[in-house]
């Protein structure tokens, strides 16, 4: 399946960003993970259809209600067969 890595910057830690991302990704039929990074950003690795990846990217630009997203970068990766969606 198409796979992409997103890095989300802003006030994205401590605001339920990872859990909300998991819920959104699962609703879109995706697999992958969402992890806090030491620099305060969140990394999201997601595998799903091209349209699901685009939808997730649009959602990441806003995130959950308490988040303040400054930027979302996207790196398209080789296809991967990921299972489930974990939070790290």
NURO-707741 format. One record per atom (N, C-alpha, C): residue in three letters; atom name; x, y, z. Coordinates in steps of 0.1 Angstrom, whole numbers, plus 2048, in hexadecimal, padded with zeros to 3 digits. Example, Ala and Ser with C-alpha at 12.3 -4.5 7.8 and 13.67 -1.06 7.14 Angstrom:
BEGIN
atom residuo:ALA | atomo:N | xx:884 | yy:7C7 | zz:84E
atom residuo:ALA | atomo:CA | xx:87B | yy:7D3 | zz:84E
atom residuo:ALA | atomo:C | xx:884 | yy:7DF | zz:84E
atom residuo:SER | atomo:N | xx:880 | yy:7EA | zz:847
atom residuo:SER | atomo:CA | xx:889 | yy:7F5 | zz:847
atom residuo:SER | atomo:C | xx:881 | yy:800 | zz:84F
***
This chain:
BEGIN
atom residuo:UNK | atomo:N | xx:808 | yy:7F4 | zz:800
atom residuo:UNK | atomo:CA | xx:800 | yy:800 | zz:800
atom residuo:UNK | atomo:C | xx:809 | yy:80C | zz:800
atom residuo:UNK | atomo:N | xx:804 | yy:817 | zz:7FA
atom residuo:UNK | atomo:CA | xx:80B | yy:824 | zz:7FB
atom residuo:UNK | atomo:C | xx:80E | yy:827 | zz:809
atom residuo:UNK | atomo:N | xx:81A | yy:82D | zz:80C
atom residuo:UNK | atomo:CA | xx:81E | yy:830 | zz:819
atom residuo:UNK | atomo:C | xx:824 | yy:83E | zz:819
atom residuo:UNK | atomo:N | xx:822 | yy:846 | zz:824
atom residuo:UNK | atomo:CA | xx:828 | yy:853 | zz:826
atom residuo:UNK | atomo:C | xx:82B | yy:855 | zz:834
atom residuo:UNK | atomo:N | xx:836 | yy:85E | zz:836
atom residuo:UNK | atomo:CA | xx:83A | yy:862 | zz:843
atom residuo:UNK | atomo:C | xx:836 | yy:871 | zz:844
atom residuo:UNK | atomo:N | xx:82F | yy:875 | zz:84F
atom residuo:UNK | atomo:CA | xx:82C | yy:882 | zz:851
atom residuo:UNK | atomo:C | xx:833 | yy:887 | zz:85E
atom residuo:UNK | atomo:N | xx:837 | yy:893 | zz:85E
atom residuo:UNK | atomo:CA | xx:83C | yy:899 | zz:86A
atom residuo:UNK | atomo:C | xx:834 | yy:8A6 | zz:86D
atom residuo:UNK | atomo:N | xx:82E | yy:8A6 | zz:878
atom residuo:UNK | atomo:CA | xx:825 | yy:8B1 | zz:87C
atom residuo:UNK | atomo:C | xx:82B | yy:8B9 | zz:887
atom residuo:UNK | atomo:N | xx:82C | yy:8C6 | zz:885
atom residuo:UNK | atomo:CA | xx:833 | yy:8CF | zz:88E
atom residuo:UNK | atomo:C | xx:828 | yy:8D9 | zz:894
atom residuo:UNK | atomo:N | xx:82B | yy:8DE | zz:8A0
atom residuo:UNK | atomo:CA | xx:822 | yy:8E8 | zz:8A6
atom residuo:UNK | atomo:C | xx:820 | yy:8E3 | zz:8B4
atom residuo:UNK | atomo:N | xx:814 | yy:8E6 | zz:8BA
atom residuo:UNK | atomo:CA | xx:810 | yy:8E1 | zz:8C7
atom residuo:UNK | atomo:C | xx:809 | yy:8D4 | zz:8C4
atom residuo:UNK | atomo:N | xx:810 | yy:8C9 | zz:8C3
atom residuo:UNK | atomo:CA | xx:80B | yy:8BC | zz:8BF
atom residuo:UNK | atomo:C | xx:80E | yy:8B1 | zz:8C9
atom residuo:UNK | atomo:N | xx:814 | yy:8B4 | zz:8D4
atom residuo:UNK | atomo:CA | xx:816 | yy:8AA | zz:8DE
atom residuo:UNK | atomo:C | xx:80F | yy:8AF | zz:8EB
atom residuo:UNK | atomo:N | xx:809 | yy:8A5 | zz:8F1
atom residuo:UNK | atomo:CA | xx:801 | yy:8A8 | zz:8FD
atom residuo:UNK | atomo:C | xx:7F3 | yy:8AD | zz:8FA
atom residuo:UNK | atomo:N | xx:7EE | yy:8AB | zz:8EE
atom residuo:UNK | atomo:CA | xx:7E1 | yy:8B0 | zz:8EA
atom residuo:UNK | atomo:C | xx:7D9 | yy:8A5 | zz:8E3
atom residuo:UNK | atomo:N | xx:7DC | yy:898 | zz:8E6
atom residuo:UNK | atomo:CA | xx:7D5 | yy:88C | zz:8E1
atom residuo:UNK | atomo:C | xx:7D7 | yy:88B | zz:8D2
atom residuo:UNK | atomo:N | xx:7E2 | yy:890 | zz:8CC
atom residuo:UNK | atomo:CA | xx:7E5 | yy:890 | zz:8BE
atom residuo:UNK | atomo:C | xx:7E7 | yy:882 | zz:8B9
atom residuo:UNK | atomo:N | xx:7EF | yy:87A | zz:8C0
atom residuo:UNK | atomo:CA | xx:7F2 | yy:86D | zz:8BB
atom residuo:UNK | atomo:C | xx:7E5 | yy:864 | zz:8BB
atom residuo:UNK | atomo:N | xx:7DE | yy:864 | zz:8C6
atom residuo:UNK | atomo:CA | xx:7D2 | yy:85C | zz:8C7
atom residuo:UNK | atomo:C | xx:7C7 | yy:860 | zz:8BD
atom residuo:UNK | atomo:N | xx:7C6 | yy:86D | zz:8BB
atom residuo:UNK | atomo:CA | xx:7BC | yy:872 | zz:8B1
atom residuo:UNK | atomo:C | xx:7C1 | yy:86E | zz:8A3
atom residuo:UNK | atomo:N | xx:7CE | yy:86E | zz:8A1
atom residuo:UNK | atomo:CA | xx:7D3 | yy:86A | zz:894
atom residuo:UNK | atomo:C | xx:7D0 | yy:85C | zz:891
atom residuo:UNK | atomo:N | xx:7D2 | yy:853 | zz:89B
atom residuo:UNK | atomo:CA | xx:7CF | yy:845 | zz:89A
atom residuo:UNK | atomo:C | xx:7C1 | yy:843 | zz:897
atom residuo:UNK | atomo:N | xx:7B8 | yy:84A | zz:89E
atom residuo:UNK | atomo:CA | xx:7A9 | yy:849 | zz:89B
atom residuo:UNK | atomo:C | xx:7A6 | yy:84D | zz:88C
atom residuo:UNK | atomo:N | xx:7AC | yy:858 | zz:888
atom residuo:UNK | atomo:CA | xx:7A9 | yy:85C | zz:87A
atom residuo:UNK | atomo:C | xx:7AF | yy:852 | zz:870
atom residuo:UNK | atomo:N | xx:7BB | yy:84E | zz:872
atom residuo:UNK | atomo:CA | xx:7C1 | yy:844 | zz:869
atom residuo:UNK | atomo:C | xx:7B9 | yy:837 | zz:868
atom residuo:UNK | atomo:N | xx:7B5 | yy:832 | zz:874
atom residuo:UNK | atomo:CA | xx:7AD | yy:826 | zz:874
atom residuo:UNK | atomo:C | xx:7A0 | yy:828 | zz:86C
atom residuo:UNK | atomo:N | xx:79A | yy:834 | zz:86E
atom residuo:UNK | atomo:CA | xx:78D | yy:837 | zz:867
atom residuo:UNK | atomo:C | xx:78F | yy:837 | zz:858
atom residuo:UNK | atomo:N | xx:79B | yy:83A | zz:854
atom residuo:UNK | atomo:CA | xx:79F | yy:83B | zz:846
atom residuo:UNK | atomo:C | xx:7A4 | yy:82D | zz:841
atom residuo:UNK | atomo:N | xx:7A5 | yy:823 | zz:849
atom residuo:UNK | atomo:CA | xx:7A9 | yy:816 | zz:845
atom residuo:UNK | atomo:C | xx:7B8 | yy:815 | zz:844
atom residuo:UNK | atomo:N | xx:7C0 | yy:81D | zz:84C
atom residuo:UNK | atomo:CA | xx:7CE | yy:81D | zz:84B
atom residuo:UNK | atomo:C | xx:7D5 | yy:815 | zz:856
atom residuo:UNK | atomo:N | xx:7E2 | yy:813 | zz:853
atom residuo:UNK | atomo:CA | xx:7EA | yy:80C | zz:85E
atom residuo:UNK | atomo:C | xx:7F7 | yy:816 | zz:85F
atom residuo:UNK | atomo:N | xx:7FE | yy:814 | zz:86B
atom residuo:UNK | atomo:CA | xx:80A | yy:81C | zz:86D
atom residuo:UNK | atomo:C | xx:80C | yy:81F | zz:87B
atom residuo:UNK | atomo:N | xx:812 | yy:82B | zz:87E
atom residuo:UNK | atomo:CA | xx:814 | yy:82F | zz:88C
atom residuo:UNK | atomo:C | xx:815 | yy:83E | zz:88D
atom residuo:UNK | atomo:N | xx:813 | yy:843 | zz:899
atom residuo:UNK | atomo:CA | xx:815 | yy:851 | zz:89C
atom residuo:UNK | atomo:C | xx:81E | yy:852 | zz:8A9
atom residuo:UNK | atomo:N | xx:829 | yy:859 | zz:8A8
atom residuo:UNK | atomo:CA | xx:832 | yy:85A | zz:8B3
atom residuo:UNK | atomo:C | xx:837 | yy:868 | zz:8B6
atom residuo:UNK | atomo:N | xx:838 | yy:86B | zz:8C2
atom residuo:UNK | atomo:CA | xx:83E | yy:878 | zz:8C6
atom residuo:UNK | atomo:C | xx:84D | yy:877 | zz:8C3
atom residuo:UNK | atomo:N | xx:852 | yy:883 | zz:8BE
atom residuo:UNK | atomo:CA | xx:861 | yy:884 | zz:8BC
atom residuo:UNK | atomo:C | xx:867 | yy:88D | zz:8C6
atom residuo:UNK | atomo:N | xx:874 | yy:88B | zz:8C9
atom residuo:UNK | atomo:CA | xx:87A | yy:893 | zz:8D3
atom residuo:UNK | atomo:C | xx:879 | yy:8A2 | zz:8D1
atom residuo:UNK | atomo:N | xx:878 | yy:8A7 | zz:8C4
atom residuo:UNK | atomo:CA | xx:878 | yy:8B5 | zz:8C1
atom residuo:UNK | atomo:C | xx:86A | yy:8BB | zz:8C3
atom residuo:UNK | atomo:N | xx:860 | yy:8B3 | zz:8C8
atom residuo:UNK | atomo:CA | xx:853 | yy:8B9 | zz:8CB
atom residuo:UNK | atomo:C | xx:849 | yy:8B6 | zz:8BF
atom residuo:UNK | atomo:N | xx:84E | yy:8B1 | zz:8B4
atom residuo:UNK | atomo:CA | xx:845 | yy:8AE | zz:8A9
atom residuo:UNK | atomo:C | xx:83F | yy:8A0 | zz:8AB
atom residuo:UNK | atomo:N | xx:836 | yy:89C | zz:8A2
atom residuo:UNK | atomo:CA | xx:830 | yy:88F | zz:8A1
atom residuo:UNK | atomo:C | xx:833 | yy:889 | zz:893
atom residuo:UNK | atomo:N | xx:838 | yy:87C | zz:893
atom residuo:UNK | atomo:CA | xx:83A | yy:875 | zz:886
atom residuo:UNK | atomo:C | xx:82F | yy:86C | zz:885
atom residuo:UNK | atomo:N | xx:82A | yy:86B | zz:878
atom residuo:UNK | atomo:CA | xx:81F | yy:862 | zz:875
atom residuo:UNK | atomo:C | xx:824 | yy:85A | zz:869
atom residuo:UNK | atomo:N | xx:824 | yy:84D | zz:86A
atom residuo:UNK | atomo:CA | xx:827 | yy:845 | zz:85F
atom residuo:UNK | atomo:C | xx:819 | yy:83E | zz:85C
atom residuo:UNK | atomo:N | xx:815 | yy:83F | zz:84F
atom residuo:UNK | atomo:CA | xx:808 | yy:83A | zz:84C
atom residuo:UNK | atomo:C | xx:808 | yy:833 | zz:83E
atom residuo:UNK | atomo:N | xx:801 | yy:828 | zz:83E
atom residuo:UNK | atomo:CA | xx:800 | yy:820 | zz:831
atom residuo:UNK | atomo:C | xx:7F1 | yy:81E | zz:82E
atom residuo:UNK | atomo:N | xx:7ED | yy:821 | zz:822
atom residuo:UNK | atomo:CA | xx:7DF | yy:820 | zz:81E
atom residuo:UNK | atomo:C | xx:7DE | yy:824 | zz:810
atom residuo:UNK | atomo:N | xx:7D2 | yy:826 | zz:80B
atom residuo:UNK | atomo:CA | xx:7D0 | yy:82A | zz:7FD
atom residuo:UNK | atomo:C | xx:7D5 | yy:839 | zz:7FB
atom residuo:UNK | atomo:N | xx:7D7 | yy:83D | zz:7EF
atom residuo:UNK | atomo:CA | xx:7DC | yy:84A | zz:7EC
atom residuo:UNK | atomo:C | xx:7D2 | yy:854 | zz:7F1
atom residuo:UNK | atomo:N | xx:7C5 | yy:852 | zz:7F0
atom residuo:UNK | atomo:CA | xx:7BB | yy:85B | zz:7F4
atom residuo:UNK | atomo:C | xx:7BA | yy:85C | zz:803
atom residuo:UNK | atomo:N | xx:7BD | yy:851 | zz:80A
atom residuo:UNK | atomo:CA | xx:7BD | yy:851 | zz:819
atom residuo:UNK | atomo:C | xx:7C9 | yy:859 | zz:81E
atom residuo:UNK | atomo:N | xx:7D4 | yy:857 | zz:817
atom residuo:UNK | atomo:CA | xx:7E0 | yy:85F | zz:81B
atom residuo:UNK | atomo:C | xx:7DE | yy:86E | zz:81A
atom residuo:UNK | atomo:N | xx:7D7 | yy:872 | zz:80F
atom residuo:UNK | atomo:CA | xx:7D4 | yy:880 | zz:80D
atom residuo:UNK | atomo:C | xx:7CA | yy:885 | zz:817
atom residuo:UNK | atomo:N | xx:7C0 | yy:87D | zz:81A
atom residuo:UNK | atomo:CA | xx:7B7 | yy:881 | zz:825
atom residuo:UNK | atomo:C | xx:7BD | yy:882 | zz:832
atom residuo:UNK | atomo:N | xx:7C6 | yy:879 | zz:836
atom residuo:UNK | atomo:CA | xx:7CD | yy:87A | zz:842
atom residuo:UNK | atomo:C | xx:7D6 | yy:886 | zz:843
atom residuo:UNK | atomo:N | xx:7DD | yy:889 | zz:838
atom residuo:UNK | atomo:CA | xx:7E5 | yy:895 | zz:838
atom residuo:UNK | atomo:C | xx:7DC | yy:8A2 | zz:83A
atom residuo:UNK | atomo:N | xx:7D1 | yy:8A3 | zz:834
atom residuo:UNK | atomo:CA | xx:7C8 | yy:8AE | zz:836
atom residuo:UNK | atomo:C | xx:7C4 | yy:8AF | zz:845
atom residuo:UNK | atomo:N | xx:7C0 | yy:8A3 | zz:84B
atom residuo:UNK | atomo:CA | xx:7BD | yy:8A3 | zz:859
atom residuo:UNK | atomo:C | xx:7C8 | yy:8A7 | zz:862
atom residuo:UNK | atomo:N | xx:7D4 | yy:8A3 | zz:85F
atom residuo:UNK | atomo:CA | xx:7E0 | yy:8A6 | zz:867
atom residuo:UNK | atomo:C | xx:7E2 | yy:8B5 | zz:867
atom residuo:UNK | atomo:N | xx:7DF | yy:8BC | zz:85D
atom residuo:UNK | atomo:CA | xx:7E1 | yy:8CB | zz:85D
atom residuo:UNK | atomo:C | xx:7D9 | yy:8D2 | zz:868
atom residuo:UNK | atomo:N | xx:7CE | yy:8CB | zz:86C
atom residuo:UNK | atomo:CA | xx:7C6 | yy:8D1 | zz:877
atom residuo:UNK | atomo:C | xx:7C8 | yy:8CA | zz:884
atom residuo:UNK | atomo:N | xx:7C8 | yy:8BC | zz:884
atom residuo:UNK | atomo:CA | xx:7C9 | yy:8B4 | zz:88F
atom residuo:UNK | atomo:C | xx:7BD | yy:8B5 | zz:899
atom residuo:UNK | atomo:N | xx:7BF | yy:8B0 | zz:8A5
atom residuo:UNK | atomo:CA | xx:7B4 | yy:8B1 | zz:8AF
atom residuo:UNK | atomo:C | xx:7B2 | yy:8BF | zz:8B3
atom residuo:UNK | atomo:N | xx:7A7 | yy:8C2 | zz:8BA
atom residuo:UNK | atomo:CA | xx:7A3 | yy:8CF | zz:8BE
atom residuo:UNK | atomo:C | xx:7AD | yy:8D7 | zz:8C6
atom residuo:UNK | atomo:N | xx:7B5 | yy:8D1 | zz:8CF
atom residuo:UNK | atomo:CA | xx:7BE | yy:8D8 | zz:8D7
atom residuo:UNK | atomo:C | xx:7CC | yy:8DA | zz:8D0
atom residuo:UNK | atomo:N | xx:7CE | yy:8D4 | zz:8C5
atom residuo:UNK | atomo:CA | xx:7DB | yy:8D5 | zz:8BE
atom residuo:UNK | atomo:C | xx:7DC | yy:8E3 | zz:8B6
atom residuo:UNK | atomo:N | xx:7E8 | yy:8E7 | zz:8B5
atom residuo:UNK | atomo:CA | xx:7EB | yy:8F3 | zz:8AC
atom residuo:UNK | atomo:C | xx:7F6 | yy:8EE | zz:8A3
atom residuo:UNK | atomo:N | xx:7F2 | yy:8EB | zz:896
atom residuo:UNK | atomo:CA | xx:7FC | yy:8E6 | zz:88C
atom residuo:UNK | atomo:C | xx:802 | yy:8F1 | zz:885
atom residuo:UNK | atomo:N | xx:80F | yy:8F1 | zz:885
atom residuo:UNK | atomo:CA | xx:817 | yy:8FB | zz:87D
atom residuo:UNK | atomo:C | xx:81A | yy:8F7 | zz:86F
atom residuo:UNK | atomo:N | xx:81D | yy:8EA | zz:86E
atom residuo:UNK | atomo:CA | xx:821 | yy:8E5 | zz:861
atom residuo:UNK | atomo:C | xx:820 | yy:8D5 | zz:860
atom residuo:UNK | atomo:N | xx:81E | yy:8D0 | zz:854
atom residuo:UNK | atomo:CA | xx:81E | yy:8C2 | zz:852
atom residuo:UNK | atomo:C | xx:826 | yy:8BF | zz:846
atom residuo:UNK | atomo:N | xx:831 | yy:8B7 | zz:848
atom residuo:UNK | atomo:CA | xx:839 | yy:8B3 | zz:83D
atom residuo:UNK | atomo:C | xx:835 | yy:8A4 | zz:839
atom residuo:UNK | atomo:N | xx:837 | yy:8A1 | zz:82C
atom residuo:UNK | atomo:CA | xx:833 | yy:894 | zz:828
atom residuo:UNK | atomo:C | xx:83F | yy:88E | zz:81F
atom residuo:UNK | atomo:N | xx:842 | yy:882 | zz:822
atom residuo:UNK | atomo:CA | xx:84C | yy:87A | zz:81A
atom residuo:UNK | atomo:C | xx:845 | yy:86E | zz:815
atom residuo:UNK | atomo:N | xx:843 | yy:86C | zz:808
atom residuo:UNK | atomo:CA | xx:83E | yy:860 | zz:803
atom residuo:UNK | atomo:C | xx:849 | yy:855 | zz:803
atom residuo:UNK | atomo:N | xx:845 | yy:849 | zz:808
atom residuo:UNK | atomo:CA | xx:84F | yy:83E | zz:809
atom residuo:UNK | atomo:C | xx:84B | yy:833 | zz:800
atom residuo:UNK | atomo:N | xx:855 | yy:829 | zz:7FF
atom residuo:UNK | atomo:CA | xx:851 | yy:81D | zz:7F7
atom residuo:UNK | atomo:C | xx:845 | yy:816 | zz:7FF
atom residuo:UNK | atomo:N | xx:83D | yy:80F | zz:7F7
atom residuo:UNK | atomo:CA | xx:832 | yy:808 | zz:7FD
atom residuo:UNK | atomo:C | xx:836 | yy:7FF | zz:808
atom residuo:UNK | atomo:N | xx:82E | yy:7FE | zz:813
atom residuo:UNK | atomo:CA | xx:831 | yy:7F6 | zz:81E
atom residuo:UNK | atomo:C | xx:824 | yy:7EE | zz:822
atom residuo:UNK | atomo:N | xx:826 | yy:7E3 | zz:828
atom residuo:UNK | atomo:CA | xx:81A | yy:7DB | zz:82D
atom residuo:UNK | atomo:C | xx:81A | yy:7DC | zz:83C
atom residuo:UNK | atomo:N | xx:814 | yy:7E7 | zz:841
atom residuo:UNK | atomo:CA | xx:813 | yy:7E9 | zz:84F
atom residuo:UNK | atomo:C | xx:806 | yy:7E3 | zz:854
atom residuo:UNK | atomo:N | xx:806 | yy:7E0 | zz:861
atom residuo:UNK | atomo:CA | xx:7FA | yy:7DA | zz:867
atom residuo:UNK | atomo:C | xx:7F7 | yy:7E2 | zz:874
atom residuo:UNK | atomo:N | xx:7EA | yy:7E5 | zz:876
atom residuo:UNK | atomo:CA | xx:7E6 | yy:7EC | zz:882
atom residuo:UNK | atomo:C | xx:7EA | yy:7FA | zz:882
atom residuo:UNK | atomo:N | xx:7E7 | yy:802 | zz:88C
atom residuo:UNK | atomo:CA | xx:7EC | yy:80F | zz:88E
atom residuo:UNK | atomo:C | xx:7F0 | yy:811 | zz:89C
atom residuo:UNK | atomo:N | xx:7FC | yy:813 | zz:89F
atom residuo:UNK | atomo:CA | xx:801 | yy:814 | zz:8AD
atom residuo:UNK | atomo:C | xx:805 | yy:823 | zz:8B0
atom residuo:UNK | atomo:N | xx:805 | yy:825 | zz:8BD
atom residuo:UNK | atomo:CA | xx:80A | yy:832 | zz:8C2
atom residuo:UNK | atomo:C | xx:817 | yy:82F | zz:8CA
atom residuo:UNK | atomo:N | xx:821 | yy:837 | zz:8C7
atom residuo:UNK | atomo:CA | xx:82E | yy:835 | zz:8CD
atom residuo:UNK | atomo:C | xx:832 | yy:841 | zz:8D5
***
